[in-house]
Amino acid sequence: MEHKGKGTAVVTAERVKAGLKVATTTLEHEEERILRMRHGVSVDPKAPLARAAGNNEALADELLVMEMQLLKAWKARLQPAAAKATPVKSAAKDRMVRALKAKK
């Protein structure tokens, strides 16, 4: 009788990434997330978003509206941050700067 030793398998992030590309339809969302977290594989940012609507056109329309609303809100949230970056003149600050320059 021949002894079969236990083989070891090395799982790398590249192998997991390649496997996830193939098995995205067979894995549950939670399983895919756990595999990605466990092996440090990120989602490809250039990949299209998964469509959960399937063949349901009404659901696809609702999801599209929600996506557009979220994108609009996200852009609106970024704009005020850019507006705050411009400095505003204040008399108190000018006085302090002049006083510090005079000390030199």
C-alpha distances in whole Angstrom, upper triangle without the diagonal:
4,7,9,13,16,18,22,24,28,31,34,37,37,34,35,39,37,35,38,41,38,38,41,42,38,39,41,44,43,39,40,43,40,38,41,42,38,38,41,42,45,47,48,52,53,51,53,53,51,53,53,55,53,56,58,61,63,61,60,64,64,61,63,66,64,63,66,68,65,66,69,69,67,69,72,70,70,74,75,73,74,78,78,77,80,82,85,89,90,93,91,89,92,94,91,90,94,94,91,92,95,94,93
4,6,9,13,15,18,21,25,27,31,34,34,31,32,36,34,33,36,38,36,35,39,39,37,37,39,42,41,37,38,40,38,35,38,39,36,35,38,39,42,44,45,49,50,48,50,51,49,51,51,53,52,54,57,60,62,59,58,62,62,59,61,64,62,60,64,65,63,63,67,67,64,66,69,68,67,71,72,70,71,75,75,74,77,79,82,85,87,90,88,86,88,91,88,87,90,91,88,89,92,91,89
4,6,10,12,15,18,22,25,28,32,32,29,30,34,33,31,34,36,34,34,37,38,35,35,37,40,38,35,36,38,35,33,35,36,33,32,36,36,40,42,43,47,48,46,49,49,47,49,49,52,50,53,55,58,60,57,57,60,60,57,59,62,60,58,62,63,60,61,64,64,62,64,67,65,64,68,70,67,69,72,72,71,74,76,79,82,84,87,85,83,85,87,84,84,87,87,84,86,89,87,86
4,7,9,12,15,19,21,25,28,28,25,27,30,29,27,30,32,30,30,33,34,31,31,34,36,35,31,32,34,31,29,32,33,29,29,32,33,36,38,40,43,44,42,45,45,43,46,45,48,47,49,52,55,56,54,53,57,56,53,55,58,56,54,58,59,57,57,61,60,58,60,63,62,61,64,66,64,65,69,68,67,71,73,76,79,81,84,82,80,82,84,81,81,84,85,81,83,86,85,83
4,6,9,13,16,19,22,26,26,23,25,28,28,26,29,31,30,29,32,34,31,30,33,35,33,30,31,32,30,27,30,30,27,26,30,31,34,36,38,41,43,41,44,44,42,45,45,48,46,49,51,54,56,53,52,56,55,52,54,57,55,53,56,58,55,55,59,59,56,58,61,59,59,62,64,61,63,66,66,65,68,70,73,76,78,81,79,77,79,81,78,77,81,81,78,80,83,81,80
4,7,10,13,16,19,23,24,21,22,25,25,23,26,28,27,26,29,31,28,27,29,31,30,26,27,29,26,23,26,27,23,23,26,27,31,33,35,38,40,38,40,40,39,42,41,44,43,46,48,51,53,50,49,53,52,49,51,54,51,50,53,54,51,52,55,55,52,55,58,56,55,59,60,58,59,63,62,61,65,67,70,73,74,78,76,73,76,78,75,74,78,78,75,77,80,78,77
4,7,10,13,16,20,20,17,19,22,22,20,23,26,24,24,27,29,26,26,28,30,28,25,25,27,24,22,24,25,21,20,24,25,28,30,32,35,37,35,38,38,37,39,39,43,41,44,47,49,51,48,47,51,50,47,49,52,49,47,51,52,49,49,53,53,50,52,55,54,53,56,58,56,57,60,60,59,62,65,68,71,72,75,74,71,74,76,73,72,76,76,73,74,78,76,75
4,7,10,13,16,17,15,16,20,20,18,21,24,23,23,25,28,25,24,26,28,26,23,23,24,22,19,21,22,18,17,20,21,25,27,29,33,34,33,35,36,34,37,38,41,40,43,45,48,49,46,45,49,48,45,46,49,47,45,48,50,46,47,50,50,47,49,52,50,49,53,55,52,53,57,57,55,59,61,64,67,69,72,70,67,70,72,69,68,72,72,69,71,74,73,71
4,6,10,13,14,11,13,16,16,15,17,20,19,19,22,24,22,21,24,25,24,20,20,22,19,16,18,19,16,14,18,18,22,24,25,29,30,29,32,32,31,34,34,38,37,40,42,44,46,43,42,45,45,42,43,46,44,42,45,46,43,43,47,47,44,46,49,47,46,50,52,49,50,54,54,53,56,58,61,64,66,69,68,65,68,70,67,66,70,70,67,69,72,71,69
4,6,10,11,9,11,14,14,14,16,19,19,19,21,24,23,21,24,24,23,20,19,20,18,15,16,17,14,12,15,15,19,21,23,26,28,27,30,30,30,33,33,37,36,40,42,44,45,42,41,44,44,40,41,44,42,40,43,44,41,41,45,44,41,43,46,45,43,47,49,46,47,51,50,49,53,55,58,61,63,66,64,62,64,66,64,63,66,67,64,65,68,67,66
4,7,8,6,7,10,11,11,13,15,16,16,18,21,20,18,20,21,20,16,15,16,15,11,12,14,11,8,11,12,16,18,19,23,24,23,26,27,26,29,30,33,33,36,38,40,42,38,37,40,40,36,38,40,38,36,39,40,37,37,41,41,38,40,43,41,40,44,45,43,44,48,47,46,50,52,55,58,60,63,62,59,62,64,61,60,64,65,62,63,67,65,64
4,5,5,6,9,10,11,12,14,16,16,18,21,20,19,21,21,20,17,15,16,15,11,11,13,11,7,9,10,13,16,17,20,22,21,24,25,25,28,29,33,32,36,38,39,41,38,36,39,39,35,36,39,37,34,37,39,36,35,39,39,36,37,41,39,37,41,43,40,41,45,45,43,47,49,52,55,57,60,59,56,59,61,59,57,61,62,59,60,64,62,61
4,5,5,6,9,10,10,12,14,15,16,19,19,17,19,18,18,16,13,14,13,10,9,10,9,6,7,6,9,12,13,17,18,18,21,22,22,25,26,30,30,33,35,37,38,35,33,36,36,32,33,36,33,31,34,35,32,31,35,35,32,34,37,35,34,37,39,37,38,41,41,40,43,46,49,52,54,57,56,53,56,58,56,55,58,59,56,57,61,60,59
4,5,5,6,8,10,11,13,14,15,19,19,18,20,20,20,17,15,16,16,12,11,14,13,9,10,8,11,12,13,16,17,17,20,21,21,25,27,30,29,33,35,36,38,35,33,36,36,32,33,36,34,31,34,36,33,32,36,36,33,34,38,36,35,38,40,38,38,42,42,41,44,47,50,53,55,59,58,55,57,60,58,56,60,61,58,59,63,62,60
4,5,5,6,9,10,11,12,14,17,17,16,19,19,19,16,14,16,15,11,11,14,13,10,12,10,13,14,15,19,19,18,21,22,22,25,26,30,29,32,34,36,38,35,33,36,36,33,33,37,35,32,35,37,34,34,37,38,35,37,40,39,37,41,43,41,41,45,45,44,48,50,53,57,59,62,61,58,61,63,61,60,63,64,61,62,66,65,64
4,5,5,6,9,10,10,11,15,14,13,15,15,15,12,10,12,11,8,8,11,10,7,9,7,10,12,13,17,18,17,19,20,19,22,23,27,26,30,32,33,35,32,30,33,33,30,31,34,32,29,32,34,31,31,35,35,32,34,37,36,35,39,41,39,39,43,43,42,46,48,51,55,57,60,59,56,59,62,59,58,62,63,60,61,65,64,63
4,5,5,6,9,10,10,14,15,13,16,15,16,14,10,12,13,9,8,12,12,9,9,6,8,9,10,13,14,13,16,17,17,20,22,25,24,28,30,31,33,30,28,31,31,28,28,31,30,27,30,32,29,28,32,32,30,31,35,33,32,36,38,36,37,40,41,40,43,46,49,52,54,58,57,54,57,60,57,56,60,61,58,59,63,62,61
4,5,5,7,9,10,14,14,14,17,17,18,15,13,15,16,12,12,15,15,12,13,10,12,12,12,15,16,14,17,18,17,21,22,25,24,27,30,31,34,31,29,32,32,29,29,33,31,29,31,34,31,30,34,35,32,34,37,36,35,38,41,39,40,43,44,43,46,49,52,55,58,61,60,58,60,63,61,59,63,64,62,62,66,66,64
4,5,5,6,8,11,11,11,14,15,16,13,10,13,14,10,11,14,14,12,14,11,13,13,14,17,18,16,18,18,17,20,21,24,23,26,29,31,33,30,28,31,32,28,29,33,31,29,32,34,31,31,35,35,33,35,38,37,37,40,42,41,41,45,45,45,48,51,54,57,59,63,62,59,62,65,62,61,65,66,64,65,68,68,67
4,5,5,6,9,10,9,11,11,13,10,7,10,11,9,9,12,13,11,12,9,11,10,11,15,15,13,15,15,14,17,18,21,20,24,26,28,29,26,25,28,28,25,26,29,27,25,28,30,28,28,31,32,30,32,35,34,33,37,39,37,38,42,42,42,45,48,51,54,56,60,59,57,59,62,60,59,63,64,61,62,66,66,65
4,6,6,9,11,11,13,13,15,14,10,13,15,12,12,15,16,14,15,11,12,10,10,14,13,11,13,14,13,16,17,20,19,22,25,26,28,26,24,27,27,24,25,28,27,24,27,30,27,27,31,31,29,31,34,34,33,36,39,37,38,41,42,42,45,48,51,54,56,60,60,57,59,62,60,59,63,64,62,63,66,66,65
4,6,8,9,10,13,14,16,14,12,15,16,14,14,18,18,16,17,14,15,14,14,17,17,14,15,16,14,17,18,21,19,22,24,26,29,26,24,28,29,26,26,30,29,27,30,32,30,30,33,34,32,34,37,37,36,39,42,41,41,45,46,45,48,52,54,58,60,64,63,61,63,66,64,63,67,68,66,66,70,70,69
4,5,5,6,10,11,13,11,9,13,14,11,13,16,16,16,17,14,15,14,15,18,18,15,16,16,14,16,16,19,18,21,23,26,28,25,24,27,28,24,26,29,28,26,29,31,29,29,33,34,32,34,37,36,36,39,42,41,42,45,46,45,49,52,55,58,60,64,63,61,63,66,64,63,67,68,66,67,70,70,69
4,6,6,8,9,11,10,7,11,13,11,12,15,16,16,17,14,14,12,13,16,16,13,13,12,10,12,13,16,15,18,20,22,24,21,20,24,24,21,22,25,24,22,25,28,25,26,29,30,28,31,34,33,33,36,39,37,39,42,43,43,46,49,51,55,57,61,60,58,60,63,61,61,64,66,63,65,68,68,67
4,6,8,9,13,11,10,13,15,14,15,18,19,19,20,17,17,15,16,19,18,15,15,14,10,12,12,14,12,16,18,20,23,20,19,23,23,20,22,25,24,23,26,28,26,27,30,31,30,32,35,35,35,38,40,40,41,44,45,45,48,51,54,58,59,63,63,61,63,66,64,63,67,68,66,68,71,71,70
4,7,10,12,10,10,13,14,13,15,18,18,19,20,18,19,17,18,21,21,18,18,17,14,15,14,17,15,18,20,23,25,22,22,26,26,23,25,28,27,26,29,31,29,30,33,34,32,35,38,37,37,41,43,42,43,46,47,47,51,54,56,60,62,65,65,63,65,68,66,65,69,70,68,69,73,73,72
4,6,8,6,6,10,11,10,12,15,15,16,17,15,16,15,17,20,21,17,18,16,13,15,14,17,16,20,21,24,26,22,22,26,25,22,24,27,26,24,28,29,27,28,32,32,30,33,36,35,35,39,41,40,41,44,45,45,48,51,54,57,59,63,62,60,62,65,63,63,66,67,65,67,70,70,69
4,5,5,6,9,10,11,12,14,15,17,18,16,17,15,18,20,21,18,18,16,13,14,13,16,16,19,20,23,24,20,20,24,23,20,23,26,23,23,26,27,25,27,30,30,29,32,34,33,34,37,39,38,40,43,43,44,47,50,52,56,57,61,60,58,61,64,62,61,65,66,64,66,69,68,68
4,6,5,6,9,10,11,12,14,16,16,15,14,13,16,17,19,16,16,13,11,13,11,15,15,19,20,22,23,19,19,22,21,18,20,23,21,20,23,24,22,23,27,26,25,28,30,29,30,33,35,34,36,39,39,40,43,46,48,52,53,57,56,54,57,60,58,58,61,62,60,62,65,65,65
4,5,5,6,9,10,11,12,14,15,14,14,14,17,19,21,19,19,17,14,16,15,18,19,23,23,26,26,22,22,25,24,21,23,26,23,22,26,26,24,25,29,28,26,30,32,30,31,34,36,35,37,40,40,40,44,46,49,52,53,57,56,54,57,59,57,57,61,62,60,61,65,64,64
4,5,5,6,9,10,10,12,14,13,14,14,17,20,22,19,20,18,16,18,17,20,20,24,25,27,28,25,24,28,27,24,26,28,26,25,28,29,27,28,31,31,29,32,34,33,33,37,39,37,39,42,42,42,46,49,51,55,56,59,58,56,59,62,59,59,63,64,61,63,66,66,65
4,5,5,6,9,10,11,12,10,11,10,13,16,18,15,16,15,13,16,15,19,19,23,24,26,27,24,23,26,25,22,24,27,24,23,26,27,25,25,29,29,27,30,32,31,31,35,36,35,37,40,40,40,44,46,49,52,54,57,57,54,57,60,58,57,61,62,59,61,64,64,63
4,5,5,6,9,10,10,9,10,10,13,15,18,16,17,15,14,17,16,20,21,25,25,27,28,24,23,26,25,22,24,26,23,22,25,26,23,24,27,27,25,27,30,28,28,32,34,32,34,37,37,37,41,43,46,49,51,54,53,51,54,56,54,54,58,58,56,58,61,60,60
4,5,5,6,9,10,10,11,12,16,18,21,19,21,19,18,20,20,23,24,28,28,31,31,27,27,30,29,25,27,30,27,25,29,29,26,27,31,30,28,31,33,31,31,35,36,35,36,40,39,39,43,45,48,51,52,56,55,53,55,58,55,55,59,59,57,59,62,61,61
4,5,5,6,8,8,10,11,15,17,20,18,20,19,18,21,20,24,24,28,29,31,32,29,28,31,30,27,28,31,28,27,30,31,28,28,32,32,29,32,35,33,33,36,38,36,38,41,41,40,44,46,49,53,54,57,56,54,57,59,57,56,60,61,58,60,63,62,62
4,6,6,6,5,6,8,11,14,17,15,17,17,16,20,20,24,24,28,29,31,31,28,27,30,29,25,27,29,26,24,28,29,25,26,29,29,26,29,31,30,29,33,35,33,34,37,37,37,41,43,46,49,51,54,53,51,53,56,54,53,57,57,55,56,60,59,58
4,6,5,7,8,10,14,16,19,18,20,19,19,22,22,26,27,30,31,33,33,30,29,31,30,27,28,30,27,25,29,29,26,26,30,29,26,29,31,29,29,33,34,32,33,37,36,36,40,42,44,48,49,52,51,49,52,54,52,51,55,55,53,55,58,57,56
4,6,8,11,13,16,19,22,21,23,22,21,25,25,28,29,33,34,35,36,33,32,35,33,30,31,34,31,29,32,33,30,30,34,33,30,33,35,33,32,36,37,35,37,40,40,39,43,45,48,51,52,55,54,52,55,57,54,54,57,58,55,57,60,59,58
4,6,9,12,15,18,20,19,22,22,21,25,25,29,29,33,34,36,37,33,32,35,34,31,32,34,32,29,33,34,30,30,34,33,30,33,35,33,33,36,38,35,37,40,40,39,43,45,48,51,52,56,54,52,55,57,54,54,57,58,55,57,60,59,58
4,6,10,12,15,18,17,20,20,20,24,25,28,29,33,34,35,36,33,31,34,33,29,30,32,30,27,30,31,28,27,31,30,27,29,32,30,29,33,34,32,33,37,36,35,39,41,44,47,49,52,51,48,51,53,51,50,54,54,52,53,57,56,55
4,7,9,12,14,14,17,17,17,21,22,26,26,30,31,32,33,30,28,31,31,27,28,30,28,25,28,29,26,26,29,29,26,28,31,29,28,32,34,32,33,36,36,35,39,41,44,48,49,53,52,49,52,54,52,51,55,56,53,54,58,57,56
4,6,9,12,11,14,14,15,19,20,24,24,28,29,30,31,28,26,28,28,24,24,27,25,22,24,26,23,22,26,25,22,24,27,26,25,28,30,28,29,33,33,32,36,38,41,45,46,50,49,46,49,52,49,48,52,53,51,52,55,55,54
4,6,9,8,10,10,12,15,17,20,21,24,26,26,28,24,22,25,25,21,21,24,22,19,22,23,20,20,23,24,21,23,26,25,24,27,29,28,29,32,33,32,35,38,41,45,47,50,50,47,50,52,50,49,53,54,52,53,57,56,56
4,5,5,9,10,12,16,18,21,21,25,26,26,28,25,23,25,25,21,21,24,22,19,21,24,21,19,23,24,21,22,26,25,24,27,29,28,28,32,33,32,35,38,41,44,47,50,50,47,49,52,51,49,53,54,52,53,57,56,55
4,6,8,9,12,15,18,21,22,25,26,26,27,24,22,23,23,20,19,22,20,17,18,21,18,16,20,21,18,19,22,22,20,23,26,24,25,28,29,28,31,35,38,41,43,47,47,44,46,49,48,47,50,52,49,50,54,54,53
4,6,9,12,15,18,20,21,24,25,25,26,24,21,23,23,20,19,22,21,17,19,21,19,17,20,22,19,20,23,23,22,24,28,26,26,30,31,30,33,36,39,43,45,49,49,46,48,51,50,49,52,54,52,52,56,56,55
4,6,9,12,15,17,18,20,22,22,24,21,19,21,22,18,17,20,20,16,18,21,19,18,21,23,20,21,25,25,24,27,30,29,29,32,33,33,36,39,42,46,48,52,52,49,51,54,53,52,55,57,55,55,59,59,58
4,6,9,12,14,15,17,19,18,20,18,15,17,18,15,14,17,17,13,15,18,17,16,19,21,19,20,24,24,23,26,29,28,29,32,33,33,36,39,42,46,48,52,52,50,52,55,54,52,56,58,56,57,60,60,60
4,6,9,12,13,16,17,17,18,15,13,15,15,12,11,15,14,11,14,16,15,14,18,19,17,19,22,22,22,25,28,27,28,31,33,33,36,39,41,45,47,51,51,49,51,54,53,52,56,57,56,56,60,60,60
4,6,9,10,13,14,15,17,14,11,15,15,11,12,16,15,13,16,18,17,17,20,21,20,22,25,25,25,28,31,30,31,34,36,36,39,42,45,48,50,54,54,52,54,57,56,55,59,60,59,60,63,63,63
4,6,7,10,11,11,13,10,8,11,12,9,10,14,13,12,15,17,16,17,20,21,21,23,25,26,26,29,32,32,33,35,37,37,40,44,46,50,52,55,55,54,56,59,58,57,61,62,61,62,65,65,65
4,6,9,9,11,12,9,8,11,11,9,11,14,13,13,16,18,17,18,21,22,22,24,26,27,28,30,33,33,34,37,38,39,42,45,47,51,53,56,56,55,57,60,59,58,62,63,62,63,67,67,67
4,6,6,7,8,6,5,9,9,8,10,13,13,13,16,18,18,19,22,23,23,25,27,28,29,31,34,34,36,38,40,41,43,47,48,52,54,58,58,56,59,62,61,60,64,65,64,65,69,69,69
4,6,8,10,9,8,11,13,11,13,16,16,16,19,21,21,22,25,26,26,28,30,31,32,34,37,37,39,41,43,43,46,50,51,55,57,61,61,59,62,65,64,63,67,68,67,68,71,72,71
4,6,9,9,8,11,13,13,14,17,18,18,20,22,23,24,26,28,28,30,32,33,34,36,39,40,41,43,45,46,48,52,54,57,59,63,63,62,64,67,66,66,69,71,69,70,74,74,74
4,6,5,6,9,10,11,12,15,16,16,19,20,21,23,25,26,27,29,30,32,33,35,37,38,40,42,43,45,47,51,52,56,58,61,62,60,63,66,65,64,68,70,68,70,73,73,73
4,5,5,6,9,10,10,12,14,15,16,18,20,21,22,24,26,27,29,30,32,33,36,37,38,40,42,43,45,49,50,54,56,60,60,59,61,64,63,63,66,68,67,68,71,72,72
4,5,5,6,9,10,11,13,14,16,17,19,20,21,23,24,26,27,29,31,32,34,36,37,39,41,42,44,48,49,53,54,58,59,57,60,63,62,62,65,67,66,67,70,71,71
4,5,5,6,9,10,11,12,14,15,16,18,20,21,22,24,26,27,29,31,33,34,35,37,39,40,43,46,47,51,53,57,57,56,58,61,60,60,63,65,64,65,68,69,69
4,5,5,6,9,10,10,12,14,15,16,18,20,21,23,24,26,27,29,31,32,33,35,37,39,41,44,46,50,52,55,56,54,57,60,59,58,62,64,62,63,67,67,67
4,5,5,6,9,10,11,12,14,15,17,18,20,21,23,24,26,27,30,31,32,34,36,37,40,43,44,48,50,54,54,53,55,58,58,57,60,62,61,62,66,67,67
4,5,5,6,9,10,11,12,14,15,17,18,20,21,23,25,26,28,30,31,33,34,36,38,42,43,47,48,52,52,51,54,56,56,56,59,61,60,61,64,65,65
4,5,5,6,9,10,11,12,14,15,16,18,20,21,23,25,27,28,29,31,33,34,37,40,41,45,47,51,51,50,52,55,54,54,57,59,58,59,62,63,63
4,5,5,6,9,10,11,12,14,15,17,18,20,21,23,25,27,27,29,31,33,35,38,40,44,46,49,50,48,51,54,53,53,56,58,57,58,61,62,62
4,5,5,6,9,10,11,12,14,15,17,18,20,21,24,25,26,28,30,32,34,37,38,42,44,47,48,47,49,52,52,51,54,56,56,57,60,61,61
4,5,5,6,9,10,11,12,14,15,16,19,20,22,24,25,27,28,30,33,36,37,41,42,46,46,45,47,50,50,50,53,54,54,55,58,59,59
4,5,5,6,9,10,10,12,14,15,17,19,21,22,23,25,27,28,31,34,36,39,41,45,45,44,46,49,48,48,51,53,52,53,56,57,57
4,5,5,6,9,10,11,12,14,16,17,19,21,22,23,25,27,29,32,34,38,40,43,44,43,45,48,47,47,50,52,51,52,55,56,56
4,5,5,6,9,10,11,12,14,16,18,19,21,22,24,26,28,31,32,36,38,41,42,41,43,46,45,45,48,50,49,51,54,55,55
4,5,5,6,9,10,10,12,14,16,17,19,21,22,24,27,30,31,35,37,40,40,39,41,44,44,43,47,48,47,49,52,53,53
4,5,5,6,9,10,11,13,15,16,17,19,21,22,25,28,30,33,35,39,40,38,40,43,43,42,45,47,46,47,51,51,51
4,5,5,6,9,10,11,13,15,16,17,19,21,23,27,28,32,34,37,38,37,39,42,41,41,44,46,45,46,49,50,50
4,5,5,6,9,10,12,13,15,16,18,20,22,25,26,30,32,35,36,35,37,40,39,39,42,44,43,45,48,48,49
4,5,5,6,9,11,12,13,15,17,18,21,24,25,29,31,35,35,33,36,39,38,38,41,43,42,43,46,47,47
4,5,5,6,9,10,11,13,15,16,19,22,24,27,30,33,34,32,34,37,37,36,39,41,40,41,45,46,46
4,5,5,7,9,11,11,13,15,17,21,22,25,27,31,32,30,32,36,35,35,38,40,39,40,43,44,45
4,6,6,7,10,11,12,14,17,19,21,25,26,30,30,29,31,34,33,33,36,38,37,39,42,42,43
4,6,5,7,9,10,12,14,17,19,23,25,29,29,27,30,33,32,31,35,37,35,36,40,41,41
4,5,5,6,9,10,12,16,17,21,23,27,28,26,28,31,31,30,33,35,35,35,39,40,40
4,5,5,6,9,11,14,15,18,20,24,25,23,25,28,28,28,31,33,32,33,36,37,38
4,5,5,7,10,12,14,18,20,24,24,22,24,27,27,26,29,31,30,31,35,35,36
4,5,5,8,11,13,17,20,23,24,22,24,27,26,25,29,31,30,30,34,35,35
4,5,6,9,11,15,17,21,22,20,22,25,25,24,27,29,29,29,32,34,34
4,6,8,9,13,15,18,19,17,19,22,22,21,25,26,26,27,30,31,31
4,6,9,13,15,19,19,17,19,22,21,20,23,25,24,25,28,29,29
4,7,10,13,16,17,15,16,20,20,18,21,24,23,23,27,28,28
4,7,9,13,14,11,13,16,16,15,18,20,19,20,23,25,25
4,6,10,11,10,11,14,15,14,17,19,19,20,23,24,25
4,7,9,8,8,11,12,12,14,16,17,17,20,22,23
4,6,5,6,9,10,11,13,15,16,17,19,21,22
4,5,5,6,9,10,11,12,14,15,17,19,21
4,5,5,6,9,10,11,12,14,15,17,19
4,5,5,6,9,10,11,12,14,16,17
4,5,5,6,9,10,11,12,14,16
4,5,5,6,9,10,11,13,15
4,5,5,6,9,10,11,13
4,5,5,6,9,10,11
4,5,5,6,9,10
4,5,5,6,9
4,5,5,7
4,5,6
4,5
4
